[in-house]
């Protein structure tokens, strides 16, 4: 199972993805899959945000280093010295909670794209994690208020699309507003998707994409998750002003600025799953790929994945062993306990009791960015012996689930998966191997 995960993550490396997606020659930037050719007549500026933006910048410098005028990308704090870059500067930024470095780096990006003309080209490198890593709050919203709002949104059980609809309406750069700042320059946005279905307006909160959500949608999310009374007052005031038309909404589809914007997905979860499936076949495993649209409560997804694996093992349905089941997406965890963990660890913990004593069956789930929740693990792995091993140590899986303490459970068993920062992000990869 670990070999399959490793293959998936390697395939969506930011540098490789950029180099394979675009070409440059005779002062023309080309994206063959889009049939797009962009003449380079003026300055080339590189901006970016997300966990893969540093590696993506390496790819851009490999292709057109001599033509880059300047560049600035916000990267995950602690990784800023890992990149071999000559013209593009990296700024460390906080994740999942923005910090003062986030604001500083974003100001540098904004200054870089101000007062461009129609001969200039902005190459925007967008990837998962970009919502937190690039931020400039609306006037009147402090960093502390922004962080309080972000924490409430992350812990309420909202889907990432819902979280981003709020983020876009309290930010000066999200929801197409970065594209508005770049106008009238041409924008070529290269994107590594970490959102189910690859919607351009949701990935990193869509800084270069038309926004289909409104201030009213943001308000509806706060109402849905009972956040109105506990959100910072500045957040509530800003959204109310937007609903009343006192603040300009994000640019919508059909806005003239997007006639000069080209968005292109260079890597996503589907590509990672395909790589894992190819690796499985090379190991003589039959493969069942469930797609990249997995959502829902993490523990329930784990139980369902276990059930599919058991159907294969005991009934040869829909395929027979030896086999691999692979899926991608992004589950959610409704935090009710005080424990430590992440959605991938909770997916696996949810399967532990169901696969107890199943020989030749294992289940794993990882975040492709190498970080699961607010832990240092990427995910976890379990097999048919995990339940009995836990009981022998006095650990009851149900108790750890009830307090959202999956990290402590798997740490005690030495079954956490550690990758370190992978410098990419295409949501989560989960699966089972049945022998």
C-alpha positions as CSV (number, residue, x, y, z in Angstrom):
1,X,0.0,0.0,0.0
2,X,2.8,2.4,0.8
3,X,4.4,1.9,-2.6
4,X,1.1,2.9,-4.2
5,X,0.9,6.0,-2.1
6,X,4.5,6.9,-2.9
7,X,3.9,6.6,-6.6
8,X,0.8,8.8,-6.4
9,X,2.6,11.6,-4.7
10,X,5.7,11.5,-6.9
11,X,3.5,11.9,-10.0
12,X,2.0,15.2,-8.9
13,X,5.3,16.9,-8.1
14,X,5.0,20.6,-8.9
15,X,8.1,21.0,-11.0
16,X,7.4,17.9,-13.1
17,X,3.8,18.9,-13.6
18,X,4.7,22.4,-14.8
19,X,7.4,21.2,-17.2
20,X,5.1,18.6,-18.7
21,X,2.2,21.0,-19.2
22,X,3.8,24.0,-20.9
23,X,6.6,24.9,-23.4
24,X,8.4,28.0,-24.3
25,X,10.2,29.0,-27.5
26,X,10.5,31.9,-29.9
27,X,9.0,34.2,-27.2
28,X,5.8,32.2,-27.1
29,X,4.4,30.4,-24.1
30,X,2.4,27.4,-25.2
31,X,-0.1,25.1,-23.4
32,X,-0.8,22.3,-26.0
33,X,-3.8,20.9,-24.1
34,X,-5.5,24.2,-24.3
35,X,-4.4,25.1,-27.8
36,X,-3.1,28.3,-26.2
37,X,-0.1,30.4,-27.4
38,X,0.8,33.5,-25.4
39,X,3.3,35.9,-27.1
40,X,5.8,37.3,-24.6
41,X,6.3,41.0,-25.5
42,X,6.7,42.7,-22.2
43,X,7.7,41.8,-18.7
44,X,7.1,38.3,-17.2
45,X,6.1,38.3,-13.6
46,X,5.7,35.1,-11.5
47,X,3.4,35.0,-8.5
48,X,2.0,32.1,-6.5
49,X,0.6,30.5,-3.5
50,X,0.2,27.0,-2.1
51,X,2.2,24.1,-0.9
52,X,3.4,23.3,-4.4
53,X,4.2,26.8,-5.5
54,X,7.9,26.6,-4.8
55,X,8.4,23.5,-6.9
56,X,6.2,24.9,-9.6
57,X,8.4,28.0,-9.6
58,X,11.4,25.7,-10.2
59,X,9.6,24.4,-13.2
60,X,8.9,27.9,-14.6
61,X,12.5,28.9,-14.1
62,X,13.7,25.8,-15.9
63,X,11.6,26.8,-18.9
64,X,12.1,30.6,-19.1
65,X,14.5,31.8,-16.5
66,X,16.1,34.5,-18.8
67,X,12.7,36.1,-19.5
68,X,11.4,36.4,-15.9
69,X,11.5,40.0,-14.7
70,X,10.6,39.2,-11.1
71,X,8.7,36.8,-9.0
72,X,7.2,36.1,-5.6
73,X,5.5,33.0,-4.2
74,X,4.1,32.3,-0.8
75,X,5.2,28.8,0.4
76,X,4.6,26.7,3.5
77,X,6.6,28.1,6.4
78,X,9.7,26.0,7.0
79,X,10.1,25.0,3.4
80,X,11.2,28.3,2.0
81,X,14.9,27.2,1.8
82,X,14.2,23.9,0.0
83,X,13.9,25.4,-3.5
84,X,16.6,26.1,-6.1
85,X,15.4,29.5,-7.4
86,X,17.3,32.4,-8.9
87,X,14.7,35.1,-9.7
88,X,11.5,34.0,-7.9
89,X,11.5,34.9,-4.2
90,X,9.9,32.7,-1.7
91,X,8.0,34.0,1.4
92,X,7.2,31.7,4.3
93,X,3.6,31.7,5.3
94,X,1.5,30.1,8.0
95,X,-0.9,27.1,7.4
96,X,-3.7,26.3,8.1
97,X,-3.8,29.6,10.1
98,X,-2.4,32.7,8.3
99,X,0.3,34.7,10.1
100,X,2.1,38.0,9.7
101,X,4.5,36.4,7.2
102,X,1.4,35.5,5.2
103,X,0.3,39.1,5.1
104,X,3.8,40.4,4.3
105,X,4.3,37.9,1.4
106,X,0.9,38.7,0.0
107,X,1.7,42.5,0.1
108,X,4.8,41.7,-2.0
109,X,2.7,39.8,-4.5
110,X,0.2,42.7,-4.7
111,X,2.9,45.3,-5.2
112,X,4.5,43.2,-7.9
113,X,1.3,43.1,-10.1
114,X,0.2,46.7,-9.6
115,X,0.3,49.0,-12.6
116,X,1.0,46.4,-15.3
117,X,0.2,47.0,-18.9
118,X,-1.3,44.9,-21.6
119,X,2.1,43.7,-22.9
120,X,3.0,42.1,-19.6
121,X,2.4,38.5,-18.6
122,X,1.7,37.2,-15.1
123,X,2.3,33.5,-14.5
124,X,0.3,32.5,-11.4
125,X,1.2,29.3,-9.7
126,X,-1.7,28.1,-7.6
127,X,-1.9,25.0,-5.5
128,X,-3.6,23.4,-2.4
129,X,-3.1,25.3,0.8
130,X,-3.1,28.6,-1.1
131,X,-6.1,29.9,0.7
132,X,-4.2,30.1,4.0
133,X,-0.8,30.9,2.4
134,X,-1.9,34.0,0.5
135,X,-4.1,36.5,2.4
136,X,-4.8,40.2,2.7
137,X,-7.9,40.7,4.8
138,X,-10.5,43.3,3.9
139,X,-10.0,46.7,5.6
140,X,-11.1,46.6,9.2
141,X,-10.4,42.9,9.7
142,X,-7.4,42.2,11.8
143,X,-5.1,39.1,11.5
144,X,-6.5,37.9,14.9
145,X,-10.1,38.2,13.7
146,X,-9.1,36.4,10.4
147,X,-7.5,33.6,12.3
148,X,-10.4,33.2,14.7
149,X,-12.7,33.0,11.7
150,X,-10.5,30.4,10.0
151,X,-10.3,28.3,13.1
152,X,-14.1,28.3,13.5
153,X,-14.6,27.4,9.8
154,X,-12.1,24.5,10.0
155,X,-13.6,23.0,13.1
156,X,-17.3,23.3,12.3
157,X,-17.4,20.4,9.8
158,X,-17.9,22.6,6.7
159,X,-16.8,21.4,3.3
160,X,-13.8,23.1,1.8
161,X,-15.9,24.8,-0.8
162,X,-18.1,26.3,1.9
163,X,-15.0,27.4,3.9
164,X,-13.6,29.1,0.8
165,X,-16.8,30.9,0.0
166,X,-16.4,32.8,3.3
167,X,-12.7,33.3,2.8
168,X,-13.2,34.9,-0.6
169,X,-15.5,37.5,0.8
170,X,-13.2,38.7,3.6
171,X,-10.1,38.9,1.4
172,X,-8.6,41.4,-1.0
173,X,-6.9,38.7,-3.2
174,X,-9.2,35.7,-3.3
175,X,-12.2,35.0,-5.5
176,X,-10.7,36.5,-8.7
177,X,-9.5,39.6,-7.0
178,X,-5.9,38.8,-7.8
179,X,-6.8,38.7,-11.5
180,X,-8.5,42.0,-11.1
181,X,-5.3,43.5,-9.6
182,X,-3.3,42.1,-12.6
183,X,-5.5,43.6,-15.3
184,X,-4.8,44.5,-18.1
185,X,-1.9,42.1,-18.1
186,X,-2.3,38.6,-19.5
187,X,-2.6,36.0,-16.7
188,X,-1.6,32.4,-17.2
189,X,-2.6,30.5,-14.1
190,X,-1.1,27.0,-13.7
191,X,-3.0,25.1,-11.0
192,X,-2.5,21.9,-9.0
193,X,-6.0,21.1,-7.7
194,X,-6.8,20.1,-4.1
195,X,-10.6,20.3,-4.5
196,X,-13.1,17.7,-5.5
197,X,-14.1,18.1,-9.1
198,X,-11.3,20.7,-9.8
199,X,-13.6,23.8,-9.7
200,X,-11.3,26.8,-10.5
201,X,-13.2,29.1,-8.2
202,X,-12.5,26.9,-5.2
203,X,-8.9,25.9,-5.5
204,X,-6.9,28.2,-3.2
205,X,-10.2,30.2,-3.1
206,X,-9.8,31.0,-6.8
207,X,-7.5,34.1,-6.9
208,X,-7.5,34.1,-10.7
209,X,-10.9,32.6,-11.4
210,X,-14.4,34.0,-11.8
211,X,-16.3,33.6,-8.5
212,X,-19.7,32.1,-8.6
213,X,-20.4,32.7,-4.9
214,X,-21.6,35.9,-3.3
215,X,-21.6,37.7,0.0
216,X,-25.0,36.1,0.6
217,X,-23.5,32.6,0.1
218,X,-20.9,33.4,2.7
219,X,-23.5,34.5,5.1
220,X,-25.5,31.3,4.5
221,X,-22.5,29.2,5.4
222,X,-22.2,31.0,8.7
223,X,-25.9,30.4,9.4
224,X,-25.7,26.7,8.4
225,X,-23.0,25.9,10.9
226,X,-24.3,28.2,13.7
227,X,-21.3,30.6,13.5
228,X,-23.1,34.0,13.3
229,X,-23.0,34.6,17.1
230,X,-19.4,33.5,17.6
231,X,-17.7,35.0,14.5
232,X,-15.6,38.2,15.1
233,X,-17.7,41.3,14.7
234,X,-15.5,42.6,11.9
235,X,-16.2,39.5,9.8
236,X,-19.9,39.9,10.3
237,X,-19.8,43.6,9.5
238,X,-17.8,43.0,6.3
239,X,-20.2,40.4,4.9
240,X,-23.2,42.5,5.8
241,X,-21.7,45.5,4.0
242,X,-21.2,43.3,1.0
243,X,-24.8,42.0,1.0
244,X,-25.9,45.6,1.2
245,X,-23.7,46.6,-1.8
246,X,-21.3,48.7,0.2
247,X,-18.3,46.6,-0.8
248,X,-17.7,45.5,-4.4
249,X,-18.3,41.7,-4.8
250,X,-15.8,39.4,-6.3
251,X,-15.6,39.4,-10.2
252,X,-18.1,37.1,-11.7
253,X,-18.1,35.0,-14.9
254,X,-18.4,37.3,-17.9
255,X,-16.3,40.1,-16.3
256,X,-14.0,41.6,-19.0
257,X,-10.9,41.0,-16.9
258,X,-11.2,37.3,-17.6
259,X,-10.8,37.7,-21.3
260,X,-7.1,38.0,-20.5
261,X,-6.9,35.2,-18.0
262,X,-6.1,31.6,-18.8
263,X,-6.5,28.9,-16.1
264,X,-5.1,25.4,-16.5
265,X,-5.0,22.4,-14.2
266,X,-1.6,20.8,-14.4
267,X,-2.1,18.1,-11.8
268,X,-5.0,16.7,-9.7
269,X,-6.1,13.8,-7.6
270,X,-7.2,11.8,-10.6
271,X,-3.7,11.9,-12.0
272,X,-2.3,10.7,-8.6
273,X,-4.8,7.8,-8.5
274,X,-3.9,6.7,-12.0
275,X,-0.3,6.5,-11.0
276,X,-1.1,4.5,-7.9
277,X,-3.3,2.2,-10.0
278,X,-0.5,1.7,-12.6
279,X,1.9,0.8,-9.7
280,X,-0.6,-1.7,-8.4
281,X,-0.9,-3.4,-11.7
282,X,2.9,-3.6,-12.0
283,X,2.7,-5.5,-8.7
284,X,0.2,-7.9,-10.2
285,X,-2.7,-6.5,-8.2
286,X,-6.2,-6.2,-9.7
287,X,-7.3,-2.6,-9.3
288,X,-10.6,-1.0,-8.3
289,X,-10.4,2.8,-8.6
290,X,-13.4,4.5,-6.9
291,X,-12.6,7.9,-8.2
292,X,-11.6,11.3,-6.7
293,X,-15.0,12.3,-5.3
294,X,-14.9,10.8,-1.8
295,X,-16.5,13.0,0.8
296,X,-18.3,12.5,4.1
297,X,-17.5,11.9,7.7
298,X,-14.0,10.4,7.9
299,X,-14.8,7.5,10.2
300,X,-17.8,6.5,8.0
301,X,-15.7,6.5,4.9
302,X,-13.2,4.2,6.7
303,X,-16.0,1.8,7.5
304,X,-17.2,1.8,3.9
305,X,-13.7,1.3,2.6
306,X,-13.3,-1.7,4.9
307,X,-16.6,-3.1,3.7
308,X,-15.6,-2.9,0.1
309,X,-12.3,-4.6,0.9
310,X,-14.2,-7.4,2.8
311,X,-16.5,-7.9,-0.2
312,X,-13.4,-8.5,-2.4
313,X,-11.8,-10.8,0.1
314,X,-14.8,-13.0,1.0
315,X,-17.1,-12.7,-2.1
316,X,-14.8,-11.8,-5.0
317,X,-17.0,-8.8,-5.5
318,X,-16.5,-6.7,-7.6
319,X,-13.0,-8.2,-8.2
320,X,-11.0,-11.0,-6.6
321,X,-7.8,-10.9,-4.6
322,X,-5.0,-10.1,-4.9
323,X,-6.3,-6.6,-5.3
324,X,-6.0,-2.9,-4.5
325,X,-8.8,-0.5,-3.9
326,X,-8.0,3.2,-4.5
327,X,-9.9,6.3,-3.9
328,X,-9.3,10.0,-3.5
329,X,-11.1,13.0,-2.2
330,X,-11.4,14.9,1.1
331,X,-13.4,13.8,4.1
332,X,-14.4,15.9,7.1
333,X,-14.2,15.5,10.8
334,X,-16.7,17.1,13.2
335,X,-14.5,17.9,16.2
336,X,-16.3,17.0,19.4
337,X,-13.4,15.7,21.5
338,X,-10.2,17.2,22.7
339,X,-7.8,14.8,21.1
340,X,-5.3,15.2,18.3
341,X,-5.5,13.8,14.8
342,X,-6.5,14.4,11.2
343,X,-9.1,13.2,8.7
344,X,-6.8,10.6,7.2
345,X,-6.0,9.1,10.6
346,X,-9.6,9.1,11.5
347,X,-10.5,7.3,8.2
348,X,-8.2,4.5,9.1
349,X,-9.3,4.5,12.8
350,X,-12.9,4.1,11.6
351,X,-11.9,0.9,9.8
352,X,-9.9,-0.8,12.6
353,X,-12.7,-2.6,14.4
354,X,-14.4,-3.7,11.2
355,X,-11.3,-5.3,9.7
356,X,-10.3,-7.0,13.0
357,X,-8.7,-10.4,12.5
358,X,-8.9,-10.1,8.7
359,X,-5.7,-11.7,7.4
360,X,-4.0,-10.2,4.3
361,X,-5.9,-7.0,4.4
362,X,-4.7,-3.5,5.1
363,X,-6.1,0.0,4.8
364,X,-4.3,3.4,4.6
365,X,-5.1,7.0,4.0
366,X,-2.8,10.0,3.6
367,X,-2.8,13.6,2.8
368,X,-0.8,14.1,-0.3
369,X,0.8,17.3,1.2
370,X,2.3,15.2,4.0
371,X,0.3,16.9,6.7
372,X,-2.9,15.5,8.2
373,X,-4.8,17.9,10.4
374,X,-2.5,19.8,12.8
375,X,-0.2,16.8,13.2
376,X,3.2,15.9,11.8
377,X,1.9,12.7,10.3
378,X,0.6,12.4,6.7
379,X,-1.9,9.6,7.7
380,X,-2.0,6.1,9.1
381,X,-2.2,2.4,8.2
382,X,-4.0,-0.5,9.8
383,X,-4.5,-4.2,9.1
384,X,-6.3,-7.1,10.6
385,X,-4.0,-7.3,13.6
386,X,-4.4,-3.6,14.6
387,X,-7.5,-4.1,16.8
388,X,-6.0,-7.0,18.8
389,X,-2.6,-5.1,19.2
390,X,-4.5,-2.1,20.5
391,X,-6.5,-4.1,23.0
392,X,-3.3,-5.7,24.3
393,X,-2.0,-2.2,25.1
394,X,-5.3,-1.2,26.8
395,X,-6.4,0.9,23.8
396,X,-10.0,0.9,22.8
397,X,-10.5,2.3,19.2
398,X,-14.0,3.5,19.9
399,X,-12.8,5.6,22.8
400,X,-10.1,7.3,20.7
401,X,-12.7,7.9,17.9
402,X,-15.1,9.5,20.4
403,X,-12.5,12.1,21.5
404,X,-11.0,12.6,18.0
405,X,-7.6,11.3,19.2
406,X,-6.5,9.2,16.2
407,X,-2.9,10.4,16.4
408,X,-2.4,9.1,19.9
409,X,-3.9,5.8,18.9
410,X,-1.7,5.1,15.9
411,X,1.4,6.7,17.6
412,X,1.1,4.1,20.4
413,X,1.1,1.3,17.7
414,X,3.8,2.9,15.6
415,X,1.4,2.9,12.6
416,X,1.4,6.6,11.7
417,X,2.7,7.4,8.2
418,X,5.3,10.2,8.0
419,X,6.4,11.7,4.7
420,X,7.4,15.2,5.7
421,X,6.3,18.1,3.5
422,X,5.8,16.7,0.0
423,X,5.7,20.2,-1.5
424,X,2.5,19.3,-3.4
425,X,-1.2,18.8,-2.6
426,X,-3.9,17.0,-4.5
427,X,-6.2,16.1,-1.5
428,X,-6.1,12.7,0.0
429,X,-5.3,9.2,-1.3
430,X,-6.9,6.3,0.5
431,X,-7.2,2.6,-0.2
432,X,-6.9,-1.0,0.7
433,X,-4.7,-3.9,-0.4
434,X,-6.3,-7.4,-0.2
435,X,-4.0,-10.4,-0.6
